[in-house]
């Protein structure tokens, strides 16, 4: 079965964020993402003319709904919450971390967008994990391309297989 006919798993699509003003830093993955939805839409207005109905096409609107379980002490979660409060512009990447789709340069398929978080919710139910949800509203049009993940970003997406032999290097913090 070729790669084109295999199913794509949602767990392989991760979101990374960065403040637009902080381009001297790497983007970071929001911990414990449970779901996100990238939505593209445009208004279509039907106009009735003497020759029949025609459609007037409006501008593209895109947004990303994000849901995650809140991680204790997650600096990215704090930064995103502050970005909503302060109205700061962000960058967002949706990266498909799938080895079958990785190119010869080690890059993964990705969607890149700039925009703003329009809301931040963090309900705290007595019997469940604390969750966060937010809406990222895209400014202009998302761009499609390929993105590089650092070793740390790949590890955040999924830990790598380790052998049963003795490890000579200490594990990175958090593992």
C-alpha positions, 0 to 999 in steps of 0.5 A: 500500500502506498503512502498516498492510500494510507490513513492519516492519524490526527495524533501525528498533527501537532501545533507549535506556537511562538510570539511573532516578536520572539523570532529569535527563539524556537517555536514550542509545542503545547503540552498534552494537546488533545484536539485541534481543528483547522477551519477554512471558510468563506462567505458565499452570497447568492445573487439573483440576476435576470440570467439566473443565480450567481455566487459572490465569493467573500474573503477566506477566513481561517481559525484553529480551535485548540484543546489541551490538558493543562500541564503544570508549569508549562511556559508555553501555556502561560505565554499563550494566556498572556498573548490573549490578555495583551493582544499579542500576535502569534505564529502557529505551525501545524506540523504532520509528524509522520516519518513516511512524509518526512523529506530528504532534508528531514522536513515535515509537511506543515501549515504556517499562520500568523494571527491572534488568540481570541479567547482562552478558557481553562475550566477546572472540573472537580473530577477531571483534569484541568483543560484549556481551550482557545481559538486562534484567528488567522490573519490573511491566508495560511501558508503551506510548506515544510517545517524542520523540527529540532530534536527537542520538538520531535521528542515533545511530539513522541519519545524515540525508541530506546534500546535495552542496553545501558544509556551513557548519556543522561535523559533530558529533563522531563523524561 
